[in-house]
Amino acid sequence: MANMSLKRNEMPTQDPVARGKNFDEVALGYSEEQAIDEANRCLNCKNMPCVDGCPVKIHIPEFITKIKEGEFEEAYQIITKSSSLPAVCGRVCPQESQCESKCVRGIKGESVGIGRLERFVADWHNTFCTEEPVKPESNGHKVAVVGSGPSGLTCAGDLAKKGYDVTVFEALHTAGGVLVYGIPEFRLPKKIVAKEVETLEKLGVKIETNVVIGKTLTIDELFEAGYEAVFVGSGAGLPNFMGIPGEALCGVYSANEFLTRSNLMKSYLDNPETPIMKGGKVAVVGGGNVAMDAARTALRLGAEKVYIVYRRSMEELPARREEVEHAIEEGIEFMLLCNPTEIFGYNNPDDARDPKNGFVTGMKCIRMELGEPDEKGRRRPVEVPDSEFTIDVDTVIMSIGTSPNPLIKSTTEGLEVNRWGGIVVNEDGLTSRNAVYAGGDAVTGAATVISAMGAGKTAAKAIDEALKQ
């Protein structure tokens, strides 16, 4: 029976007070009853506008129809025709600005919870399905994939399904790229990522970790080893800084470093091999999803106070609404229309840490107001004269974006890059080098998981067409 409620089913979550002290997943997922009820809100539109909003073109009404019928495994099989990482996408994709933004139900109420339903289907499959994926018959072609983030894993998965001998080369010791080092456990449990990677390995994808392309091996050496095409999905791991005084002080982190230490190196454990701040007052500079992740991680590491310092207003905040709401519920304070101008500290030669740069004790900020729109249509923040103030903090985390990894471009002759360091590609993901393709953050700079997956999918199709000729 159709469900014409204007509101979607609420996502069960941990209590805000409790979850601020643990790294367990915040969103708990739909029950079968909730999933079926939410699926019945879908009108099964003939023109399927939601599919147009999905970068990997999942057949959304089709999989939702299977949920209505209680055929959850069939729903999963429909999703995996288009997506290699359904349990990941159901958790971290910005559906509200993509598929759900096109949903007809959103005109007079709330859109169908497409992402929540995708997560339900993937989790149901991972819990109850014991059937192993079937490894396709080899077609005799070899392809190398650089980086095991969402673009690399998607490209590898799509090619493996067509019988390609695919090897993924990962610089770190664990596969998953930004999914394991960048996104916190409370948003994306690492066992979920490991399960998705395991599924790809069962399809025949080989993963070699601790291999830095550009150092351990070059792209030219990959071709010499018999690979017929290379896909570069090395991400955007070079953090940006503001260039203000005090950024070299001890206690100033990039969000990349901070989250990698916590997520991948498990710095939240007692006596960790890789230390990180615990306690004190923390300021996170920036307003994107990574800033929310860093702030909420700092809270769970024991910070007594966490500030989000952002130079625009709440309306311009680029982070997902759900993540902002969760941060507010957890007690994180938003200092809007503010911008740091200096980080200051003190020297303590008796401290066991390297004292040469001193340690953070505070941050000077200036008030901002919104002026004329910039080239992206957002009102440009301008300083309010004589409005400087200071806040007492022990740690500052810079989350103002990242740039593409520069190593591959600097070690690969003939690879064209743009002025931001992104690899230049055509509409098929082909670079200026023959048989070298690229996609994801290595091309665009920091973007979303699902857009990176879309790029990996596009390149896989192009590689297949090129090698079949």
Residue, then its C-alpha position, 0 to 999 in steps of 0.5 A: m500500500a502506498n505511503m503518502s506521508l509527507k515525512r520520511n521515516e526517521m533514522p534511528t540514532q545513538d543518543p547524542v550524549a552517549r555517542g559523543k563519548n564513543f566511536d560506534e556508528v551514530a546512525l543505526g539503520y532502518s528495520e525491515e518494517q521501516a524500510i518497506d514503509e519508506a519504500n512505499r513512499c516511492l511513486n515509481c515515476k516513469n521518467m525516473p528523475c532520481v536516476d538522473g541525479c545519481p552519478v553512477k545511475i543506480h536504477i533507483p525505482e527498480f531496487i525500491t520496488k523490490i524492497k516494497e515486495g520484501e525481496f531485499e537480495e534482489a534489490y541488492q543485485i539491482i544496486t550492484k549492477s551500477s555500484s561496487l560500494p553500496a554499503v558505503c554510498g548508503r552512508v556517506c553520499p550527499q543524496e540530499s543534493q543528488c538523487e533525493s534532490k530530484c525526487v518528486r515527493g520532495i516538492k510538497g514534502e520530504s523526498v524518499g530516503i533513497g540513501r537510507l534504503e540503499r544502506f538497508v539493502a546493503d546491510w541486509h545482504n552483508t548480514f544474511c547472504t552467504e553466497e559467494p560472488v562468481k569470479p568471471e572468466s578471464n579475458g586475458h587483459k591486464v589493467a593497473v589501478v593506482g589508489s584504492g579509494p572510491s574511484g579506484l575500487t569502482c574502476a577495478g570492480d567494473l573491469a573485474k566483472k568483465g574478466y579483466d586481470v586487475t591489480v590495485f596498488e595502494a600506498l598505505h597499509t590498508a585498502g580503502g583510501v579516503l574511506v579508511y583514513g578520512i571518514p571516521e568510524f562513527r560515520l563509516p565503520k571500517k568493517i563495512v569498507a573491508k567487506e566491500v573490498e573483500t567482495l572485489e577480491k572475490l571477483g578477482v581484483k588483486i590488491e597490493t598495499n605499501v606500494v607508492i606509485g612514483k616511488t616504489l614503481t612508476i607508471d612506465e614500469l607498470f606498462e613494462a610489467g605487462y599492464e595494458a592500461v593504467f587508471v590513476g585514482s590517487g586522490a587529493g592528499l595534499p592539505n591546504f593551509m591559510g598561510i597565517p602566523g603560527e601555523a607551524l606551532c605544535g598542536v596545529y594539524s591538517a584535517n588529513e593528518f588528524l583524521t588519518r592518525s585517528n581513523l587509520m592509526k587508531s590514535y584514540l586507543d590507550n598508548p597509541e603508536t601514533p599520538i594525537m591530541k586528547g582533551g583541551k579546547v579545539a578549533v576546527v577551521g572550515g565548514g565542509n564534511v571533513a571539518m564536521d568529521a574532525a570536530r566530532t572526532a576531537l569531541r570523542l577524543g575527549a576535548e572539553k570544547v570544540y569550535i567550528v570556525y567558518r567565515r560564512s553563515m550557516e546558509e553557506l555551510p557546505a557540509r551535509r545537513e545531517e552531519v551539521e545537525h549531528a554536530i550541533e546535537e553533540g554540543i559542538e559550537f559554530m562560530l560563524l562569520c569568523n576567520p582566523t588571522e593568527i595562531f599563537g602559543y608559548n615556548n616550553p623547553d622543558d616539554a618532552r616534545d620538540p619545543k622549537n615552534g612552541f605550543v598552541t594557546g589561542m587563536k586570533c580571529i576577525r569578524m566577517e560579513l557577506g559581500e557581493p557573490d563570488e564566481k560560484g555565486r556565493r556571497r564573498p566574505v569580507e572583514v569587518p574593520d576593528s573586530e578582532f578577538t581571541i579564543d583560548v584553544d590548545t589545538v587547531i585543525m585546518s580543514i580548508g581543502t586539499s589538492p591532488n597528490p603531486l607525486i604521480k604528475s612529477t614522476t610521469e613524463g607527458l602527463e598534463v595537469n592544470r594550475w591546481g595540480g589536477i590531472v587533465v582528462n577528456e570526457d572518458g577519463l583519458t589523460s594526455r598519456n596513451a592508455v593512462y586514465a584518471g578520475g576522482d579527486a586526482v582530477t577534480g580536487a577534493a569532492t564527494v565519494i559518489s562523484a569519484m565513483g562515477a569517474g571510475k565507472t566512466a574510465a572503466k567503460a572507456i578502458d574496456e572499449a579501448l582494449k576490446q578493439 
